[in-house]
Amino acid sequence: MKARRPTPPRYPARRRKGRCFELAGRGLLEIDPTWTLVHGRAAFWNLTRLPLLIAHAWLEKGGYVYDATLDELLTVKAYATRHSAIAERRYTEAKARKQLLAARNWGPWHPSQQISVAPQMLARALSVPITGTNVAQPLHHLRKIERPATSKRLGER
């Protein structure tokens, strides 16, 4: 039996880009506390069409991921494949509220997201073996990746 698609906790916002921690946090705390807030890293394509691994936040529930920045609802597997997502921390509603009050910001809340991305982490996210030859190369030489086809946003047909 296939799991029922959950309704995403979509927080209304005109501008979404660059607000993943805030929008995911507000979706959890103000709309639907049954989701799990995830802080981690995900690959997105920049203007040079090279993958850029950045600190990112999304919500998970019942095998689905809701990315508030992209306004997409995908399966966990599809999201991990499309964005090379690496979950680093998971927060329930109570833990997220506690972290928010302690840090007085939407995130990131743990030290590993506040440092720059090492080539080893990018290679792991892109499933590229680390060797003595590629660790010293610029990141775009690790693996050429085509930009994925754009997906439909929620509510579009």
C-alpha positions as CSV (number, residue, x, y, z in Angstrom):
1,M,0.0,0.0,0.0
2,K,1.4,3.4,-1.0
3,A,1.8,6.0,1.7
4,R,-0.5,8.9,1.4
5,R,1.1,12.2,0.3
6,P,1.1,14.6,3.3
7,T,-0.1,18.2,2.9
8,P,3.0,20.4,3.0
9,P,3.2,23.0,5.7
10,R,3.5,25.8,3.2
11,Y,4.2,29.2,4.8
12,P,3.0,32.0,2.6
13,A,6.0,34.1,1.3
14,R,6.6,36.2,-1.8
15,R,10.3,35.7,-1.8
16,R,11.6,32.2,-0.9
17,K,15.2,32.1,-2.2
18,G,17.7,32.2,0.6
19,R,15.1,31.7,3.4
20,C,15.2,27.9,3.8
21,F,15.9,27.9,7.5
22,E,13.2,30.5,8.3
23,L,10.5,29.0,6.0
24,A,11.1,25.4,7.0
25,G,11.1,26.5,10.7
26,R,7.9,28.5,10.4
27,G,6.2,25.7,8.5
28,L,7.0,23.4,11.4
29,L,6.3,25.7,14.3
30,E,3.4,27.8,12.9
31,I,1.6,25.5,10.5
32,D,2.1,21.7,11.2
33,P,4.2,20.5,14.1
34,T,3.9,16.8,13.0
35,W,6.8,17.3,10.4
36,T,10.5,16.9,11.3
37,L,12.8,19.8,10.6
38,V,16.1,18.7,9.0
39,H,19.3,20.8,8.8
40,G,21.9,19.5,6.4
41,R,23.5,20.2,3.1
42,A,22.2,20.1,-0.4
43,A,23.6,20.7,-3.9
44,F,22.1,23.5,-6.0
45,W,23.3,24.7,-9.4
46,N,24.7,28.2,-9.6
47,L,25.0,30.5,-12.6
48,T,28.1,28.6,-13.9
49,R,26.1,25.4,-13.9
50,L,28.3,23.8,-11.3
51,P,26.9,22.2,-8.2
52,L,27.2,24.2,-5.1
53,L,26.8,22.3,-1.8
54,I,25.2,24.6,0.7
55,A,23.8,24.5,4.2
56,H,20.0,23.9,3.8
57,A,16.8,23.2,5.7
58,W,13.8,21.1,4.7
59,L,11.0,19.2,6.3
60,E,10.3,15.4,6.4
61,K,7.2,13.4,7.1
62,G,6.2,9.8,6.2
63,G,8.8,9.3,3.5
64,Y,8.3,12.7,1.9
65,V,10.4,15.9,1.9
66,Y,8.9,19.4,1.6
67,D,11.5,22.0,0.5
68,A,10.0,25.3,1.5
69,T,12.4,27.3,-0.6
70,L,11.6,25.4,-3.8
71,D,8.0,24.8,-2.8
72,E,8.4,21.2,-3.7
73,L,7.0,18.0,-2.2
74,L,9.2,14.9,-3.2
75,T,9.9,11.5,-1.8
76,V,13.0,11.3,0.4
77,K,14.7,9.2,-2.2
78,A,13.9,11.6,-5.1
79,Y,15.0,14.6,-3.0
80,A,18.3,12.9,-2.0
81,T,19.0,12.0,-5.6
82,R,18.1,15.4,-7.1
83,H,20.0,17.5,-4.6
84,S,22.6,15.1,-3.1
85,A,21.0,16.0,0.2
86,I,22.9,15.1,3.4
87,A,20.9,15.3,6.6
88,E,23.0,16.4,9.5
89,R,20.5,17.2,12.3
90,R,16.8,16.4,12.8
91,Y,14.6,18.5,15.1
92,T,11.1,17.7,16.4
93,E,8.8,20.7,17.1
94,A,9.9,20.9,20.7
95,K,13.6,20.7,20.0
96,A,13.3,23.2,17.2
97,R,11.5,25.7,19.4
98,K,14.2,25.3,22.1
99,Q,17.0,25.8,19.6
100,L,15.3,28.8,18.1
101,L,14.9,30.5,21.5
102,A,18.5,29.7,22.5
103,A,20.1,30.9,19.2
104,R,17.6,33.7,18.5
105,N,17.8,32.9,14.8
106,W,16.3,30.4,12.4
107,G,19.5,28.5,11.8
108,P,21.8,26.9,11.1
109,W,22.2,25.9,14.7
110,H,25.2,23.5,14.7
111,P,28.8,24.3,14.0
112,S,29.4,22.0,11.0
113,Q,27.0,24.2,8.9
114,Q,28.9,27.4,9.8
115,I,32.1,26.4,8.0
116,S,33.0,26.2,4.3
117,V,32.5,23.1,2.3
118,A,35.6,20.8,2.1
119,P,36.2,19.0,-1.2
120,Q,35.8,15.7,0.6
121,M,32.3,16.6,1.7
122,L,31.3,17.6,-1.9
123,A,32.8,14.5,-3.3
124,R,30.8,12.4,-0.8
125,A,27.6,14.1,-1.7
126,L,28.3,13.5,-5.4
127,S,29.4,9.9,-4.8
128,V,32.9,10.5,-6.2
129,P,35.8,8.6,-4.6
130,I,38.5,10.7,-3.0
131,T,41.9,10.1,-4.5
132,G,45.2,11.9,-4.2
133,T,44.7,13.4,-7.6
134,N,41.2,14.9,-7.3
135,V,41.4,16.2,-3.8
136,A,43.7,19.1,-4.9
137,Q,41.7,19.9,-8.0
138,P,39.1,22.6,-8.2
139,L,35.7,21.3,-7.2
140,H,34.2,21.4,-10.6
141,H,36.7,18.8,-11.8
142,L,35.4,16.2,-9.4
143,R,32.4,15.3,-11.5
144,K,30.5,16.9,-14.4
145,I,26.8,17.0,-13.6
146,E,24.1,18.1,-15.8
147,R,21.5,20.4,-14.3
148,P,18.4,18.4,-13.6
149,A,15.2,19.2,-15.4
150,T,13.1,21.7,-13.6
151,S,10.2,20.1,-11.7
152,K,6.7,21.4,-11.4
153,R,6.0,23.5,-8.4
154,L,3.2,22.5,-6.0
155,G,-0.1,23.5,-7.4
156,E,1.0,23.6,-11.0
157,R,-0.4,21.2,-13.6
